[in-house]
Amino acid sequence: MNNESNTHFGVIIVGDEILSGKRQDKHLAKVIELLAARGLPLAWAEYVGDDPARITAALKRAFASGDVVFSTGGIGATPDDHTRQCAAAALGVPLALHPEAKAFILERMQDVAKEQGVAYDPDRPDNMHRLNMGVFPEGALIVPNPYNKIAGFSVGHVHFVPGFPVMAWPMMEWVLDTKYAQLFRRDAWVEKSVIVMGAMEATLTPLMQAIERDHAGVKVFSLPSVDHPQYGRHIDLGVKGAPDAVAPAYQQLRDGLDALGAKVGPELVRP
């Protein structure tokens, strides 16, 4: 992983159903929300279908990046689930049944048998098959699943969770709060922007470049819109970074807009 001050977060979202439109992805917005609540930004996201070669390539990049990466989907035990195998291939290690994951799966099978009012038979073929969900790359650590006990896993700073939001989201929160609390920057990141009416980005670019040059660690953003129901054609122009750095950068932004004679609307502040 990068040093703490330069740690980046990414997400890989796996599944043909997302790329085909059969299901709408909900993970990207949630990862952004979970990170933002801890004062952390998402640096990148990647979508990949259920193609083993592409999944393996994406995971190789993730392992090599040094970033903290969440991978969602494909860790089940059906023929279209490839993520566990691809993770092992990307790492060049064998797969192995994880003892803690196995214990959780056996607990889950006993719970289901009790709920159904049937005798628990660990040697039944379908129960034996379920143990495949605990087969992870050798050396992996488990990510507990509070929903149904079927664990995900971590290798280094790449963390694998199911595609189901009801399972994945609390598992990702557990990873963040257990492994990365030292990186949290609550109340240490802020965005401040203003609506600039009818402006062209090309006209504002020199001002944006000057602000980034003059204020280290501050990022300038420009979000144009051509058909907003309230503001019409406008640009949401702002700066983001640590609060003590954002304040002077934003003042330079406003002074620059005044010098350009820009027509401005309301200010927006986002923690």
C-alpha positions as CSV (number, residue, x, y, z in Angstrom):
1,M,0.0,0.0,0.0
2,N,1.1,3.6,-0.6
3,N,2.1,5.6,2.5
4,E,-0.8,6.7,4.6
5,S,-0.8,10.3,3.3
6,N,-1.0,9.0,-0.3
7,T,-3.4,6.0,-0.1
8,H,-5.9,5.7,-2.9
9,F,-9.1,3.7,-2.9
10,G,-10.5,1.9,-5.9
11,V,-13.4,-0.5,-6.7
12,I,-13.8,-3.3,-9.2
13,I,-17.4,-4.2,-10.0
14,V,-17.8,-7.7,-11.6
15,G,-20.8,-9.1,-13.4
16,D,-22.3,-9.5,-16.9
17,E,-25.6,-8.5,-15.4
18,I,-24.3,-5.0,-14.8
19,L,-22.9,-4.6,-18.3
20,S,-25.9,-6.0,-20.0
21,G,-28.3,-3.8,-18.1
22,K,-30.2,-6.6,-16.4
23,R,-29.3,-5.1,-13.1
24,Q,-28.4,-1.5,-12.2
25,D,-25.1,-1.1,-10.3
26,K,-25.6,0.2,-6.8
27,H,-22.1,-0.4,-5.5
28,L,-20.3,2.6,-7.0
29,A,-22.5,5.2,-5.3
30,K,-22.4,3.3,-2.0
31,V,-18.6,3.0,-2.0
32,I,-18.3,6.7,-2.6
33,E,-20.8,7.3,0.3
34,L,-18.9,4.9,2.7
35,L,-15.6,6.5,1.9
36,A,-16.9,10.1,2.1
37,A,-18.4,9.4,5.5
38,R,-14.8,8.7,6.6
39,G,-13.3,11.7,4.9
40,L,-11.8,9.6,2.0
41,P,-12.3,10.0,-1.8
42,L,-12.7,7.2,-4.3
43,A,-9.8,7.4,-6.8
44,W,-11.0,5.0,-9.5
45,A,-13.6,2.4,-10.5
46,E,-13.6,-0.4,-13.0
47,Y,-16.4,-2.5,-14.4
48,V,-15.7,-6.0,-15.8
49,G,-17.9,-8.8,-17.1
50,D,-17.8,-12.4,-16.2
51,D,-14.7,-13.1,-18.4
52,P,-11.9,-14.8,-16.5
53,A,-9.1,-13.3,-18.6
54,R,-10.4,-9.7,-18.0
55,I,-11.1,-10.3,-14.3
56,T,-7.6,-11.7,-13.9
57,A,-6.0,-8.7,-15.7
58,A,-8.1,-6.3,-13.6
59,L,-7.0,-8.0,-10.4
60,K,-3.3,-8.0,-11.4
61,R,-3.5,-4.3,-11.8
62,A,-5.3,-4.0,-8.4
63,F,-2.7,-6.0,-6.6
64,A,0.2,-4.2,-8.3
65,S,-1.3,-0.7,-7.6
66,G,-0.7,-0.6,-3.9
67,D,-4.2,0.9,-3.6
68,V,-7.0,-0.2,-1.3
69,V,-9.4,-2.0,-3.6
70,F,-12.8,-3.5,-3.1
71,S,-13.9,-6.2,-5.6
72,T,-17.6,-6.9,-5.7
73,G,-19.3,-10.0,-7.2
74,G,-18.3,-13.3,-8.6
75,I,-17.2,-15.1,-5.4
76,G,-20.0,-17.6,-5.3
77,A,-19.7,-21.2,-6.4
78,T,-21.8,-21.3,-9.6
79,P,-20.2,-21.7,-13.1
80,D,-20.4,-18.0,-13.8
81,D,-18.5,-17.1,-10.6
82,H,-14.8,-16.7,-11.5
83,T,-13.4,-14.1,-9.1
84,R,-11.9,-16.4,-6.5
85,Q,-10.1,-18.4,-9.2
86,C,-9.0,-15.2,-11.0
87,A,-7.6,-13.8,-7.8
88,A,-5.4,-16.9,-7.3
89,A,-4.3,-16.7,-10.9
90,A,-3.4,-13.0,-10.6
91,L,-1.3,-13.8,-7.6
92,G,0.2,-17.0,-8.9
93,V,-0.9,-19.0,-5.9
94,P,-3.1,-22.1,-5.4
95,L,-6.6,-22.1,-4.1
96,A,-7.3,-23.7,-0.7
97,L,-10.3,-24.2,1.6
98,H,-9.9,-21.6,4.3
99,P,-10.5,-23.2,7.7
100,E,-12.4,-20.2,9.2
101,A,-14.5,-19.8,6.1
102,K,-15.3,-23.6,6.2
103,A,-16.4,-23.3,9.8
104,F,-18.7,-20.4,9.0
105,I,-20.2,-22.3,6.0
106,L,-20.8,-25.4,8.2
107,E,-22.6,-23.2,10.8
108,R,-24.7,-21.7,8.0
109,M,-25.7,-25.1,6.7
110,Q,-26.7,-26.2,10.2
111,D,-28.7,-23.0,10.7
112,V,-30.6,-23.6,7.3
113,A,-31.3,-27.2,8.2
114,K,-32.8,-26.1,11.6
115,E,-34.9,-23.4,9.9
116,Q,-36.2,-26.0,7.4
117,G,-36.8,-28.6,10.1
118,V,-34.7,-31.2,8.4
119,A,-31.7,-33.3,9.6
120,Y,-28.3,-31.7,9.0
121,D,-26.2,-33.8,6.6
122,P,-22.8,-32.3,5.9
123,D,-22.1,-35.0,3.3
124,R,-25.1,-34.2,1.2
125,P,-23.8,-33.3,-2.3
126,D,-25.3,-29.7,-2.2
127,N,-23.7,-29.1,1.2
128,M,-20.4,-30.4,0.0
129,H,-20.6,-28.0,-3.0
130,R,-21.2,-25.1,-0.7
131,L,-17.8,-25.5,0.8
132,N,-16.4,-24.2,-2.5
133,M,-17.5,-20.7,-1.3
134,G,-14.7,-21.0,1.3
135,V,-12.0,-21.8,-1.3
136,F,-9.8,-18.7,-1.5
137,P,-6.3,-17.9,-2.7
138,E,-3.7,-19.4,-0.4
139,G,-2.8,-17.0,2.4
140,A,-6.1,-15.0,2.2
141,L,-7.8,-13.6,5.3
142,I,-11.5,-13.7,5.7
143,V,-14.0,-10.8,5.6
144,P,-16.9,-11.8,7.9
145,N,-20.4,-11.7,6.4
146,P,-23.0,-10.6,9.0
147,Y,-25.9,-11.5,6.8
148,N,-25.5,-15.2,6.2
149,K,-21.9,-16.1,7.5
150,I,-20.6,-16.9,4.0
151,A,-17.3,-15.0,4.2
152,G,-15.5,-12.9,1.7
153,F,-11.7,-12.6,1.7
154,S,-8.8,-10.2,1.6
155,V,-5.3,-10.6,0.1
156,G,-3.1,-7.6,1.1
157,H,-5.2,-4.5,0.5
158,V,-7.6,-6.0,-2.1
159,H,-10.8,-7.1,-0.5
160,F,-13.4,-9.4,-2.1
161,V,-17.1,-9.2,-1.2
162,P,-20.3,-10.6,-2.8
163,G,-22.3,-8.8,-5.4
164,F,-25.4,-8.6,-3.2
165,P,-25.6,-5.1,-1.6
166,V,-27.2,-6.4,1.6
167,M,-24.0,-8.5,2.2
168,A,-21.4,-6.4,0.5
169,W,-22.0,-3.0,2.1
170,P,-21.6,-4.0,5.8
171,M,-18.6,-6.2,4.8
172,M,-16.9,-3.1,3.2
173,E,-17.7,-1.0,6.3
174,W,-16.1,-3.7,8.4
175,V,-13.0,-3.6,6.3
176,L,-12.7,0.2,6.4
177,D,-13.3,0.4,10.2
178,T,-11.1,-2.5,11.1
179,K,-8.2,-2.1,8.8
180,Y,-8.0,1.6,7.8
181,A,-9.3,3.7,10.7
182,Q,-5.9,5.4,10.8
183,L,-6.5,6.9,7.4
184,F,-9.9,8.5,8.2
185,R,-10.0,12.2,7.7
186,R,-13.5,13.2,9.0
187,D,-13.9,16.9,8.9
188,A,-10.6,17.2,7.0
189,W,-12.0,17.4,3.4
190,V,-14.4,20.0,2.0
191,E,-15.7,21.2,-1.3
192,K,-16.8,24.7,-2.0
193,S,-18.2,25.9,-5.3
194,V,-20.3,28.5,-6.9
195,I,-22.8,28.4,-9.8
196,V,-21.4,30.4,-12.8
197,M,-24.1,31.3,-15.2
198,G,-23.7,31.0,-18.9
199,A,-19.9,30.7,-18.8
200,M,-17.5,28.7,-21.1
201,E,-15.0,26.4,-19.6
202,A,-12.3,27.7,-21.9
203,T,-12.7,31.2,-20.5
204,L,-12.3,29.8,-16.9
205,T,-9.4,27.5,-17.5
206,P,-6.6,30.0,-16.9
207,L,-8.1,30.9,-13.5
208,M,-8.5,27.2,-12.6
209,Q,-4.8,26.5,-13.5
210,A,-3.7,29.5,-11.5
211,I,-5.5,28.3,-8.4
212,E,-4.0,24.8,-8.6
213,R,-0.6,26.3,-9.1
214,D,-0.9,28.7,-6.2
215,H,-2.5,26.3,-3.7
216,A,-0.8,23.0,-3.2
217,G,-3.1,20.1,-2.4
218,V,-6.2,21.8,-3.7
219,K,-8.1,20.5,-6.7
220,V,-10.3,22.6,-8.9
221,F,-13.4,21.1,-10.5
222,S,-15.7,22.2,-13.2
223,L,-19.1,20.6,-13.7
224,P,-20.9,22.1,-16.8
225,S,-24.6,21.7,-17.4
226,V,-26.5,22.8,-20.5
227,D,-30.1,22.1,-19.5
228,H,-30.5,22.5,-15.7
229,P,-34.2,23.2,-14.9
230,Q,-33.2,26.1,-12.5
231,Y,-29.9,27.5,-13.7
232,G,-30.0,26.7,-17.4
233,R,-26.5,26.6,-19.0
234,H,-24.1,26.9,-16.2
235,I,-20.9,25.6,-14.6
236,D,-20.6,24.4,-11.0
237,L,-17.0,25.7,-10.4
238,G,-15.2,25.0,-7.2
239,V,-12.3,23.8,-5.2
240,K,-11.8,20.8,-2.8
241,G,-9.3,19.8,-0.3
242,A,-8.4,20.5,3.4
243,P,-10.5,23.3,4.9
244,D,-7.6,25.6,5.7
245,A,-6.4,25.2,2.1
246,V,-9.8,25.5,0.5
247,A,-10.6,28.9,2.1
248,P,-7.9,31.0,0.4
249,A,-8.2,29.0,-2.9
250,Y,-12.0,29.7,-3.0
251,Q,-11.3,33.4,-2.3
252,Q,-9.0,33.5,-5.3
253,L,-11.7,31.8,-7.3
254,R,-14.3,34.4,-6.4
255,D,-11.9,37.3,-7.0
256,G,-11.0,35.8,-10.4
257,L,-14.7,35.5,-11.4
258,D,-15.3,39.1,-10.3
259,A,-12.4,40.2,-12.5
260,L,-13.9,38.3,-15.4
261,G,-17.3,39.9,-14.9
262,A,-18.9,36.5,-14.5
263,K,-22.5,36.2,-13.4
264,V,-22.6,34.0,-10.4
265,G,-25.4,32.2,-8.5
266,P,-25.6,30.4,-5.2
267,E,-22.6,28.9,-3.3
268,L,-22.4,25.2,-2.5
269,V,-20.5,23.6,0.4
270,R,-20.1,19.9,0.7
271,P,-18.3,18.2,3.6
